[in-house]
Amino acid sequence: MDKLEYALVTLKNNKQYFVLEDILYQYDTYDLILNVEDENDVKIVLQEVKNGKTVFTPLEDKDLLKTLSPLFEERIKIKQSNIK
């Protein structure tokens, strides 16, 4: 079985999240993140570099969320099938 490793990030609200997957879509990078303490807290965020720091901005555009959600789902399913 392959070992899974996830990056750990801390948002401005001081909550920590695992970065489960990232996707490059229309020249922007989006991450699927999972709260370390609350597995029901899952977000899609825009990853940007500002002043040399990586910044994660929660995605609120419903149309973009509808587009990205199935892409993340597909990537996670592929990752799961490779573990077996």
C-alpha positions, 0 to 999 in steps of 0.5 A: 500500500502506498503511503499518503502524505499531505501538506499541513497549512494554517489559515488566518483563522488559526485552523489547520488543514490538510491539503488533500489535492490540488488542481491547476484550472485556467492558470490558477491553482485550487486546493481541496483542504480538510480541517484537522479537527473537524472532518466536516470542514472541507473547502476548495481554496484558491492558492496564490503567492502574495509578497512571497507567501502562499495565501489560501482564499476560500472559493465562493463563486458557485459556478466555479465550485460546480466546475471544480468539485467533480474534478477534485472528486475524480482525482481523489477516486483515482488516488484511492484506486491506486492505493488498493 
